[in-house]
Amino acid sequence: MIRYEETLYRPPSEAHSLILQATLGCSYNECAFCGMYRNKRFRVRPLAELLDEIETVRRSGLAPHVRKVFLADGDALVAKASFLAKLLDALADAFPALRQVSCYASPQSLAVRSVEEMRDLRERGLTLYYLGVESGHDAVLEALRKGVDADEMVRVAGKATEAGVRLSTMILLGAGGRELSLEHAKASADVINRMQPRFVSTLVMTPVEGTPLFERDRRGEVDHLDVFELARELRAFIEGLELEGSIFRSNHASNRIALAGTLPKDKARLLAALG
């Protein structure tokens, strides 16, 4: 039996993946807007427990259908490389149809993993990281308490790219409020251009109870951009993108305007949809 410690989160694209909680919580857990792991103490789960869960799935007869695995919770990449290597080897042995293992990657976990370690883990199957970039504007990153500036975000993302790992990046629309809306959009496009990730997506920043952002919102300190302001910001972001082959999505439930395409091929169409 797979034992989950709630609440369990995964990216929308991992809806049909086998989810294993390699770690619980988030080792950083300081982002002002994120309430996903506030009620969890970060820890790495015992390898023996995970191996038992993998074996349970294998014996269930589902092994031939496991093509994707997502390693939860919020920061699995920060676990020791040797631990992750053993876990990945076990997944490969148990699931012959496995074609992708992925995880969330914080800037902090990317900083501690060497290119060589990430390359070795990629060769063992960990081929995709989900990175919350949020913004390319340093003042916005500071307000969001990301713990890094834009240059450091690009630097650590570059390590993953050098290791041959695909990146799925996310930008928070509305994170700069009205005052910094367009600056946030343009700076975010610049950071994404410097990263050249395989996937780019946008979400709308939403205050969640139990977070510093929620407390700021209660004090009336958070702007809630309307649909027209968000469309203008999204348009400025897309307009600034100069990508060589990235899949773009703004179809998260928080987005008022659902868009999808491949850049640069669909850039004109996406901009036209935003007026």
C-alpha positions in Angstrom: 0.0 0.0 0.0 1.2 3.5 -0.8 1.0 5.7 2.3 0.3 9.4 1.6 0.7 12.2 4.1 -1.9 14.8 3.1 -2.2 17.3 1.6 -0.8 15.9 -1.6 0.1 18.2 -4.5 1.3 17.6 -8.0 1.5 19.6 -11.3 -1.6 19.4 -13.5 0.4 17.5 -16.2 1.1 14.7 -13.7 -2.6 13.8 -13.3 -2.0 10.2 -14.6 1.4 9.7 -12.9 2.2 7.4 -10.1 3.0 9.7 -7.2 5.6 8.8 -4.5 6.3 11.0 -1.6 10.1 10.8 -1.5 10.2 13.7 0.8 7.5 15.3 3.0 7.0 19.1 3.0 9.4 21.6 1.6 12.9 22.2 2.9 12.7 26.0 2.1 9.0 26.7 2.9 9.4 30.4 3.1 7.7 31.7 -0.1 5.2 34.3 0.9 2.4 33.1 -1.4 2.7 29.3 -0.9 0.5 27.5 1.7 1.1 24.0 0.3 3.4 22.6 3.0 2.9 25.0 6.0 1.5 22.2 8.1 4.4 19.8 7.4 7.8 19.4 8.9 10.3 18.7 6.1 11.9 15.2 6.1 13.2 12.6 3.7 11.2 9.4 3.9 13.1 6.2 4.7 14.2 4.5 1.5 12.9 1.1 2.7 9.4 2.5 2.9 9.5 3.7 -0.6 10.9 0.5 -1.9 8.1 -1.4 -0.2 5.6 0.9 -1.9 7.2 0.4 -5.3 7.1 -3.4 -4.8 3.4 -3.1 -3.8 2.5 -1.4 -7.1 4.7 -3.9 -9.0 2.8 -6.9 -7.5 -0.6 -5.3 -8.1 -0.3 -5.9 -11.8 -0.2 -2.2 -12.6 3.5 -2.1 -13.4 3.1 -2.3 -17.2 0.9 0.8 -17.0 3.3 3.0 -15.0 4.8 5.3 -17.6 5.3 8.4 -15.5 6.3 8.9 -11.8 6.2 12.2 -9.9 8.4 12.4 -6.8 6.6 14.6 -4.2 6.5 16.6 -2.0 7.7 20.1 -2.7 11.5 19.6 -2.7 12.5 16.0 -3.5 15.6 17.1 -5.3 17.2 18.3 -2.1 17.5 14.8 -0.8 20.9 13.2 -1.1 21.9 12.2 -4.6 22.7 8.7 -3.5 19.2 8.3 -2.0 17.6 9.5 -5.2 19.8 7.3 -7.3 18.7 4.1 -5.4 15.1 5.2 -5.7 15.3 5.8 -9.4 17.1 2.5 -10.0 14.2 0.7 -8.1 11.6 2.5 -10.2 13.4 1.5 -13.4 13.6 -2.1 -12.3 10.0 -2.3 -11.3 8.3 -0.5 -14.2 9.5 -1.6 -17.6 7.3 1.0 -19.4 8.6 3.9 -17.4 9.5 6.9 -19.6 9.7 9.9 -17.2 10.3 10.7 -13.6 9.9 14.3 -12.5 9.8 16.4 -9.3 9.5 20.0 -8.1 12.8 21.8 -7.9 13.3 24.9 -5.8 16.2 27.4 -6.5 17.7 26.2 -3.2 17.7 22.5 -4.1 19.1 23.3 -7.6 21.9 25.3 -5.8 23.0 22.3 -3.7 22.9 19.7 -6.5 25.9 19.6 -8.8 25.7 19.3 -12.5 27.3 15.9 -12.3 24.8 14.7 -9.8 21.9 16.0 -11.8 23.3 14.4 -15.0 23.7 11.0 -13.2 20.1 11.2 -11.9 18.9 12.2 -15.4 20.6 9.1 -16.8 18.7 7.1 -14.2 15.4 8.6 -15.3 14.8 11.9 -13.5 14.4 13.9 -16.6 12.1 16.8 -15.7 12.1 19.5 -13.0 9.2 21.9 -12.3 10.6 25.2 -11.3 8.6 28.0 -9.8 10.4 31.1 -11.2 7.4 33.4 -10.3 9.1 36.6 -11.6 12.2 37.9 -13.2 11.9 41.2 -11.3 14.2 41.4 -8.2 11.8 43.5 -6.1 9.0 41.1 -6.8 11.1 38.1 -6.0 12.1 39.8 -2.7 8.4 40.5 -1.9 7.6 36.9 -2.6 10.4 35.7 -0.4 11.9 33.4 -3.0 15.3 33.6 -1.4 17.1 34.4 -4.7 17.4 37.2 -7.2 16.8 36.8 -11.0 20.5 36.2 -11.8 20.7 33.4 -9.3 17.5 31.9 -10.6 19.0 31.8 -14.1 22.3 30.4 -12.8 20.8 27.4 -11.0 18.4 26.7 -13.8 21.3 26.6 -16.1 22.9 23.8 -14.1 19.8 21.6 -14.8 20.0 22.5 -18.5 23.7 21.7 -18.6 22.9 18.3 -17.1 20.3 17.6 -19.9 17.3 17.9 -17.6 14.2 19.6 -19.1 12.7 22.5 -17.2 9.0 23.3 -16.7 8.8 26.9 -15.5 6.0 28.9 -14.0 5.4 32.7 -13.8 2.9 34.3 -11.3 0.7 36.8 -13.1 -0.2 39.7 -10.8 2.7 39.2 -8.5 4.0 42.8 -9.1 0.7 44.4 -8.4 -0.5 47.3 -10.6 2.6 49.4 -10.0 5.1 46.8 -11.3 2.7 44.9 -13.6 4.5 45.6 -16.9 8.0 45.7 -15.4 7.3 42.3 -13.8 6.0 40.9 -17.2 9.0 42.2 -19.2 11.6 41.1 -16.6 10.0 37.7 -16.4 10.2 37.3 -20.1 13.8 38.2 -20.0 14.6 35.5 -17.3 12.7 32.9 -19.3 14.6 33.8 -22.4 17.8 33.3 -20.6 16.7 29.9 -19.4 15.2 28.6 -22.6 13.0 26.0 -20.7 11.1 23.3 -22.5 7.8 24.4 -20.8 6.5 27.8 -19.8 3.2 28.3 -17.9 1.5 31.1 -16.0 -0.7 31.2 -12.9 -2.5 34.1 -11.3 -1.2 34.9 -7.9 -4.0 34.2 -5.3 -3.7 34.8 -1.6 -4.0 31.5 0.4 -5.0 31.4 4.0 -2.1 30.8 6.4 0.5 32.6 4.2 2.2 36.0 4.6 0.6 37.0 1.4 -2.9 36.3 2.8 -2.1 38.5 5.8 -1.0 41.3 3.5 -4.2 40.9 1.6 -6.3 41.2 4.8 -4.6 44.5 5.4 -5.5 45.7 1.9 -1.9 45.7 0.7 -2.4 43.3 -2.3 -3.7 44.4 -5.7 -6.2 42.1 -7.3 -5.8 42.8 -11.1 -8.9 42.5 -13.1 -9.2 40.4 -16.2 -8.2 43.3 -18.5 -5.1 44.1 -16.4 -4.1 40.4 -16.3 -4.5 40.2 -20.1 -2.3 43.2 -20.6 0.3 41.7 -18.3 0.2 38.3 -20.0 0.4 40.0 -23.4 3.5 41.9 -22.4 5.0 38.7 -21.1 4.4 36.7 -24.3 5.5 39.7 -26.4 8.9 39.7 -24.7 9.5 36.0 -25.1 12.2 35.0 -27.6 12.2 31.2 -27.3 13.7 28.6 -29.5 11.2 25.8 -29.0 9.1 25.9 -25.8 5.6 24.7 -25.1 3.5 27.5 -23.5 0.4 27.1 -21.4 -1.9 29.5 -19.4 -4.6 26.9 -18.8 -4.3 26.6 -15.0 -7.6 27.0 -13.2 -6.5 30.3 -11.8 -6.1 31.8 -15.3 -9.0 33.8 -16.6 -7.8 33.4 -20.2 -6.8 29.9 -21.3 -4.1 29.8 -24.0 -1.8 27.1 -25.4 0.8 27.0 -28.1 4.4 26.4 -29.1 6.9 29.2 -29.2 8.0 30.8 -31.4 5.6 29.2 -33.9 2.4 30.3 -32.2 3.5 33.7 -30.8 1.5 35.8 -33.2 -1.7 33.8 -32.6 -1.3 34.0 -28.8 -0.8 37.7 -29.0 -3.8 38.2 -31.3 -6.0 36.3 -28.8 -5.1 38.8 -26.2 -6.1 41.8 -28.4 
